[in-house]
Amino acid sequence: MSKNQRLALFVKDKDVINQIKKIISLSKLSIEIFILNKIDDIDTIDKKNIDYVLVDQDIEGENFQAVLLGINQLYPHVVRILIAEKWSQELVIMSNLMVHLIIEKTVLQDDLKSILHRAQSMSNLLKEKELVKMVNSFDNLPSIKTNYLEILHLLKSSDSSLKKIGELIENDIVLSAKVLQISNMSTYARASKVASVKQSVVYLGVNIIRALIIHIQVFTFKSSNPLVYMYLNVLEKHSMLVAEYSKLFAEGLNMSRSFQDDCFTAGLLHDIGKFVLINKMHRWDEINTLAENNNMHVYQAEENELKITHAEIGAYLLGIWGFSAEVIDAVVYHHKPSKQEEKKISVATFVHVAEAMINKDIINNREVFINNLDIDYIENLYIKNQILAVYDKITNVEKGE
């Protein structure tokens, strides 16, 4: 059972406070609210075990940056949300690294409601306070570049111009190259080659572009440790393959295009929790060695050593970053989809199948592939024969047959 969430408001405008209370009441979630009036109240966060903090940019008599900075320094495990009249690049620059999310007041009702629902679903993923603190503190995680944040903001807006989004992507060499690469890979390729970034934006859609931005930010992370660079390079190649095969399996079972795109998104981001283990915990060598010496999966070694896996860590991060429940669940359950409450075909099904297919960027033979599957789950869904038919089709193409 999920624990109650505790939400602190650094808000003085009574209308805004009442709006937030109404949103929480309508959400039907068990959330306690604490009204904090000034920066001196920050120590209340620790005393009350606060999970989320909302800070009003227009907090009367206080500097919102000072409030956010104080919370960030003293209680980095708390998720920090800034509510503002208008999103802007200047605001992002002023608050970057101090805040996880910015919500415009005009969309507060929709955005806050979805955030609170995700918070409730994520509350059991990371039970240890120190682990939550480590994941939420972004000091060694890649901060998203300002131009990427602008693209992410535009992607959320229903009235945004795809032309404007395309122009912003064209101004970034790394992102534009990756967008074109994905558009023309076998998974997405059509009869004619996609030659322009603007065309790619329309073709790939919002969710894929969002996932690519997060993917690029993580895998272009600069580290002075050569081992970190080596691990991330391997992880990037693996993630791209899992994304591609996840979509191919979903396509092979005639799932909808939006479902296929969720499979690609989840595949691309399914191992993002490993970034935290590699770069913040510095125990990746130890976990890998334990797995190899005991013939275990890496996630089993993580459970033995850390009592948690990269799957839960990654899902928690993606929840903070605003990804859908389908994608988050796929990341949580990609090793054991049978642990999902609902026993049905889901995005997690295809990410799991795709990962079972690959070992160190090499496609497993049919017997190993089957042994890697959560086979009772697959058989109970009556899709084993379909999955194997798609596997055979993919491997025949890879062999040139």
C-alpha positions as CSV (number, residue, x, y, z in Angstrom):
1,M,0.0,0.0,0.0
2,S,1.4,3.4,-1.0
3,K,2.2,5.8,1.9
4,N,0.5,9.2,2.0
5,Q,2.3,11.9,0.2
6,R,3.2,15.1,2.0
7,L,3.2,18.3,0.0
8,A,4.5,21.7,1.3
9,L,3.4,24.9,-0.3
10,F,5.6,28.1,-0.3
11,V,2.6,30.0,-1.6
12,K,1.0,33.1,-0.1
13,D,-1.7,33.8,-2.7
14,K,-4.9,32.4,-1.2
15,D,-6.5,31.9,-4.6
16,V,-3.5,29.7,-5.7
17,I,-3.6,27.8,-2.4
18,N,-7.4,27.2,-2.7
19,Q,-6.9,26.0,-6.3
20,I,-4.2,23.6,-5.3
21,K,-6.4,22.3,-2.4
22,K,-9.3,21.8,-4.9
23,I,-7.0,19.9,-7.3
24,I,-5.9,17.6,-4.6
25,S,-9.4,17.0,-3.3
26,L,-10.6,16.1,-6.8
27,S,-7.6,13.8,-7.4
28,K,-9.0,11.6,-4.6
29,L,-5.5,10.9,-3.4
30,S,-4.4,10.9,0.3
31,I,-2.1,14.0,0.4
32,E,-1.3,16.1,3.4
33,I,-0.7,19.8,2.7
34,F,1.5,22.1,4.8
35,I,1.5,25.8,4.2
36,L,4.9,27.4,4.6
37,N,5.2,31.2,4.6
38,K,8.8,32.1,4.6
39,I,12.3,30.7,4.1
40,D,12.7,30.3,7.8
41,D,10.1,27.5,7.6
42,I,12.4,25.3,5.5
43,D,13.4,23.1,8.5
44,T,9.7,22.0,8.7
45,I,10.4,20.0,5.5
46,D,12.5,17.5,7.4
47,K,10.4,17.4,10.6
48,K,7.3,16.6,8.6
49,N,9.0,14.2,6.1
50,I,7.8,16.3,3.1
51,D,7.9,14.5,-0.3
52,Y,7.1,17.4,-2.7
53,V,7.5,21.2,-2.4
54,L,5.6,23.7,-4.6
55,V,7.2,27.2,-4.7
56,D,5.3,30.1,-6.1
57,Q,7.5,32.3,-8.3
58,D,5.6,35.3,-7.0
59,I,5.9,34.4,-3.3
60,E,5.4,37.7,-1.5
61,G,8.2,39.0,0.6
62,E,10.6,36.1,-0.4
63,N,13.0,35.4,-3.3
64,F,11.8,32.2,-4.9
65,Q,15.4,31.4,-5.9
66,A,16.6,31.6,-2.3
67,V,13.8,29.3,-1.2
68,L,14.6,26.7,-3.9
69,L,18.3,27.0,-3.2
70,G,17.8,26.4,0.5
71,I,15.6,23.4,-0.1
72,N,18.0,22.0,-2.7
73,Q,21.0,22.3,-0.4
74,L,19.4,21.1,2.9
75,Y,16.9,18.5,1.5
76,P,17.9,17.4,-2.0
77,H,15.7,14.3,-1.7
78,V,12.5,16.5,-1.9
79,V,11.0,16.9,-5.4
80,R,10.9,20.7,-6.1
81,I,8.2,22.2,-8.3
82,L,8.1,25.9,-9.3
83,I,4.8,27.4,-10.3
84,A,5.0,30.5,-12.5
85,E,2.8,32.8,-14.5
86,K,4.8,32.1,-17.7
87,W,7.4,29.6,-18.8
88,S,10.5,31.3,-20.3
89,Q,14.1,30.6,-21.1
90,E,15.2,33.3,-18.6
91,L,13.2,31.5,-15.8
92,V,14.8,28.2,-16.7
93,I,18.3,29.7,-16.5
94,M,17.4,31.3,-13.2
95,S,16.1,28.1,-11.6
96,N,18.1,25.3,-13.4
97,L,19.5,22.7,-11.1
98,M,17.3,24.0,-8.3
99,V,14.0,22.7,-9.6
100,H,12.7,19.5,-11.1
101,L,9.6,20.9,-12.8
102,I,8.1,24.2,-13.8
103,I,4.3,24.5,-14.1
104,E,2.5,27.4,-15.6
105,K,-0.4,28.6,-13.5
106,T,-2.7,28.5,-16.6
107,V,-2.3,24.7,-16.8
108,L,-1.8,24.1,-13.0
109,Q,-5.0,21.9,-12.7
110,D,-4.0,19.4,-15.4
111,D,-0.3,19.3,-14.8
112,L,-0.4,19.1,-11.0
113,K,-3.1,16.4,-11.0
114,S,-1.0,14.2,-13.3
115,I,2.1,14.8,-11.2
116,L,0.4,13.9,-8.0
117,H,-1.0,10.7,-9.5
118,R,2.5,9.8,-10.7
119,A,3.9,10.6,-7.2
120,Q,1.5,8.2,-5.6
121,S,2.4,5.4,-8.0
122,M,6.1,6.1,-7.5
123,S,6.0,6.3,-3.8
124,N,6.8,2.6,-3.3
125,L,9.6,2.4,-5.9
126,L,12.3,4.0,-3.7
127,K,11.6,3.2,0.0
128,E,15.0,4.2,1.4
129,K,15.3,7.9,2.1
130,E,19.0,8.0,1.3
131,L,18.3,6.4,-2.1
132,V,15.6,8.9,-2.9
133,K,18.0,11.7,-1.8
134,M,20.7,10.3,-4.2
135,V,18.4,10.1,-7.1
136,N,16.6,13.4,-6.6
137,S,19.9,15.4,-6.1
138,F,21.0,16.3,-9.6
139,D,24.5,17.4,-8.7
140,N,26.1,14.6,-10.8
141,L,23.2,13.9,-13.1
142,P,23.1,15.7,-16.5
143,S,21.2,19.0,-16.3
144,I,19.1,19.4,-19.4
145,K,20.3,22.2,-21.7
146,T,18.2,25.3,-22.0
147,N,17.4,24.8,-25.7
148,Y,16.3,21.2,-24.9
149,L,14.1,22.5,-22.1
150,E,12.5,24.9,-24.5
151,I,11.8,22.0,-27.0
152,L,10.3,19.9,-24.2
153,H,8.1,22.8,-23.2
154,L,6.9,23.3,-26.7
155,L,6.2,19.6,-27.1
156,K,3.8,19.8,-24.1
157,S,1.9,22.7,-25.6
158,S,-1.1,21.9,-27.8
159,D,-0.7,25.1,-29.8
160,S,3.0,24.9,-30.5
161,S,4.3,25.0,-34.1
162,L,6.0,21.9,-35.3
163,K,8.0,24.2,-37.6
164,K,9.4,26.1,-34.5
165,I,10.2,22.8,-32.8
166,G,12.0,21.6,-36.0
167,E,14.0,24.8,-36.2
168,L,15.2,24.5,-32.6
169,I,16.2,20.9,-33.2
170,E,18.1,21.9,-36.4
171,N,20.1,24.3,-34.3
172,D,21.5,21.4,-32.2
173,I,23.8,19.1,-34.3
174,V,23.7,16.2,-31.9
175,L,19.9,16.2,-31.6
176,S,19.2,16.8,-35.3
177,A,21.6,14.0,-36.3
178,K,19.9,11.5,-33.8
179,V,16.4,12.5,-35.0
180,L,17.3,11.9,-38.6
181,Q,19.0,8.6,-37.7
182,I,15.9,7.3,-35.9
183,S,13.6,8.4,-38.7
184,N,15.6,6.4,-41.3
185,M,16.4,3.3,-39.2
186,S,14.7,0.1,-40.3
187,T,12.2,0.3,-37.6
188,Y,10.7,3.6,-38.9
189,A,11.9,3.7,-42.5
190,R,9.3,4.2,-45.2
191,A,9.5,4.0,-48.9
192,S,11.3,7.3,-49.2
193,K,14.2,8.6,-47.1
194,V,13.4,11.3,-44.5
195,A,15.7,14.1,-45.4
196,S,14.7,17.0,-43.2
197,V,14.5,17.5,-39.4
198,K,11.1,19.2,-39.7
199,Q,9.8,16.1,-41.6
200,S,11.2,13.8,-38.9
201,V,9.5,15.8,-36.1
202,V,6.1,15.2,-37.7
203,Y,6.9,11.6,-38.4
204,L,8.4,10.6,-35.0
205,G,5.9,12.5,-32.8
206,V,6.1,14.1,-29.4
207,N,7.0,11.1,-27.2
208,I,9.9,9.9,-29.3
209,I,11.4,13.4,-29.5
210,R,11.1,13.7,-25.7
211,A,12.7,10.4,-25.1
212,L,15.6,11.2,-27.5
213,I,16.3,14.4,-25.6
214,I,16.7,12.5,-22.3
215,H,18.7,9.8,-24.0
216,I,21.1,12.3,-25.5
217,Q,21.5,14.2,-22.2
218,V,22.5,11.0,-20.4
219,F,24.7,9.4,-23.0
220,T,26.6,12.5,-23.9
221,F,27.4,13.1,-20.2
222,K,31.1,14.1,-19.8
223,S,33.0,12.3,-17.1
224,S,36.7,12.3,-16.2
225,N,36.4,8.6,-15.4
226,P,37.2,6.6,-18.5
227,L,35.2,3.6,-17.1
228,V,32.1,5.7,-16.9
229,Y,32.5,6.7,-20.6
230,M,33.0,3.0,-21.5
231,Y,29.9,1.8,-19.6
232,L,27.7,4.6,-21.1
233,N,28.9,3.8,-24.6
234,V,27.9,0.2,-24.2
235,L,24.6,1.1,-22.5
236,E,23.7,3.6,-25.3
237,K,24.1,0.9,-28.0
238,H,22.2,-1.6,-26.0
239,S,19.3,0.9,-25.3
240,M,19.0,1.7,-29.0
241,L,18.8,-2.0,-30.0
242,V,16.2,-2.7,-27.3
243,A,14.1,0.3,-28.5
244,E,14.3,-0.9,-32.1
245,Y,13.4,-4.5,-31.4
246,S,10.6,-3.5,-28.9
247,K,8.9,-1.6,-31.6
248,L,9.4,-4.4,-34.2
249,F,7.8,-7.0,-31.8
250,A,4.9,-4.7,-31.1
251,E,4.5,-4.1,-34.9
252,G,4.7,-7.9,-35.5
253,L,1.7,-8.4,-33.1
254,N,-0.3,-5.7,-34.8
255,M,-0.3,-3.2,-32.0
256,S,-1.3,0.4,-32.7
257,R,1.2,2.9,-33.9
258,S,1.0,4.9,-30.6
259,F,1.6,1.7,-28.7
260,Q,4.6,0.9,-30.9
261,D,6.0,4.4,-30.2
262,D,5.6,3.8,-26.4
263,C,7.6,0.6,-26.9
264,F,10.3,2.4,-28.6
265,T,10.4,5.2,-26.0
266,A,10.5,2.7,-23.1
267,G,13.1,0.6,-24.8
268,L,15.3,3.7,-25.3
269,L,15.0,4.6,-21.6
270,H,14.6,1.2,-19.9
271,D,18.1,1.1,-18.5
272,I,18.5,4.8,-17.5
273,G,18.6,3.8,-13.9
274,K,22.0,2.3,-14.6
275,F,23.3,5.8,-15.2
276,V,22.7,6.5,-11.5
277,L,24.4,3.2,-10.4
278,I,27.4,3.9,-12.7
279,N,27.9,7.6,-12.0
280,K,26.6,8.2,-8.5
281,M,26.9,4.9,-6.6
282,H,30.3,3.9,-8.2
283,R,29.5,0.2,-7.6
284,W,28.9,-1.0,-11.1
285,D,32.1,-3.0,-11.3
286,E,31.3,-4.7,-8.0
287,I,27.7,-5.5,-9.2
288,N,28.9,-6.8,-12.6
289,T,31.5,-9.0,-11.0
290,L,29.0,-10.5,-8.5
291,A,26.6,-11.2,-11.4
292,E,29.3,-12.9,-13.5
293,N,30.8,-14.9,-10.7
294,N,27.4,-16.3,-9.6
295,N,25.8,-16.7,-13.1
296,M,23.2,-14.1,-12.2
297,H,21.4,-11.4,-14.1
298,V,22.7,-7.9,-13.3
299,Y,19.3,-6.9,-11.8
300,Q,19.5,-9.9,-9.4
301,A,23.0,-8.8,-8.2
302,E,21.6,-5.3,-7.7
303,E,18.8,-6.7,-5.6
304,N,21.3,-8.7,-3.5
305,E,23.6,-5.8,-2.9
306,L,21.3,-2.8,-2.9
307,K,17.8,-4.2,-2.2
308,I,16.7,-2.3,-5.4
309,T,17.4,-2.5,-9.1
310,H,18.2,0.0,-11.9
311,A,14.6,-0.6,-13.1
312,E,13.0,1.1,-10.1
313,I,15.5,3.9,-10.0
314,G,15.0,4.6,-13.7
315,A,11.2,4.5,-13.4
316,Y,11.3,6.9,-10.5
317,L,13.4,9.4,-12.6
318,L,11.1,9.1,-15.6
319,G,8.1,9.7,-13.3
320,I,9.7,13.0,-12.2
321,W,10.4,13.9,-15.8
322,G,6.8,13.4,-16.7
323,F,6.7,10.3,-18.8
324,S,3.5,8.3,-19.2
325,A,2.4,5.5,-16.8
326,E,2.7,2.9,-19.7
327,V,6.4,3.9,-20.2
328,I,7.2,4.0,-16.5
329,D,5.6,0.6,-15.9
330,A,7.6,-0.9,-18.8
331,V,10.8,0.4,-17.2
332,V,9.8,-1.0,-13.8
333,Y,8.8,-4.4,-15.1
334,H,11.0,-5.0,-18.1
335,H,12.8,-7.9,-16.4
336,K,9.7,-9.5,-14.9
337,P,6.5,-8.4,-16.6
338,S,4.6,-11.1,-14.7
339,K,4.9,-8.9,-11.6
340,Q,2.5,-6.4,-13.1
341,E,-0.9,-6.3,-11.4
342,E,-2.8,-6.6,-14.7
343,K,-1.8,-9.7,-16.6
344,K,-2.2,-8.4,-20.1
345,I,-0.2,-7.4,-23.1
346,S,1.6,-4.2,-22.3
347,V,4.5,-2.0,-23.3
348,A,6.5,-3.9,-20.7
349,T,5.8,-7.1,-22.6
350,F,7.8,-6.0,-25.7
351,V,10.6,-4.3,-23.8
352,H,11.1,-7.5,-21.9
353,V,11.0,-9.6,-25.1
354,A,13.5,-7.3,-26.9
355,E,16.0,-7.4,-24.0
356,A,15.7,-11.2,-23.8
357,M,16.8,-11.2,-27.4
358,I,20.1,-9.3,-26.9
359,N,23.3,-10.2,-25.1
360,K,26.2,-7.7,-25.4
361,D,24.7,-6.4,-28.7
362,I,24.5,-9.9,-30.2
363,I,21.2,-11.5,-30.9
364,N,20.8,-14.6,-28.8
365,N,20.0,-17.9,-30.5
366,R,16.4,-19.2,-30.3
367,E,17.0,-21.5,-27.3
368,V,18.7,-18.8,-25.2
369,F,16.1,-16.3,-26.2
370,I,13.3,-18.6,-24.9
371,N,15.2,-19.3,-21.7
372,N,15.6,-15.5,-21.1
373,L,11.8,-15.0,-21.4
374,D,9.4,-14.7,-18.4
375,I,7.9,-17.8,-20.1
376,D,4.9,-18.5,-18.0
377,Y,3.8,-14.9,-18.5
378,I,4.2,-15.1,-22.2
379,E,2.4,-18.4,-22.5
380,N,-0.5,-17.2,-20.3
381,L,-1.0,-14.3,-22.7
382,Y,-1.1,-16.9,-25.6
383,I,1.5,-15.0,-27.6
384,K,4.5,-17.3,-27.5
385,N,4.0,-18.5,-31.1
386,Q,3.6,-15.0,-32.4
387,I,6.7,-13.8,-30.5
388,L,8.8,-16.6,-31.9
389,A,7.5,-15.9,-35.4
390,V,8.6,-12.3,-35.1
391,Y,11.9,-13.4,-33.6
392,D,12.5,-15.7,-36.6
393,K,11.6,-12.9,-39.1
394,I,14.0,-10.5,-37.4
395,T,16.9,-13.0,-37.3
396,N,16.3,-14.1,-40.9
397,V,16.6,-10.4,-42.0
398,E,19.8,-10.0,-39.9
399,K,21.2,-13.1,-41.6
400,G,20.2,-11.7,-45.0
401,E,17.8,-14.5,-45.7
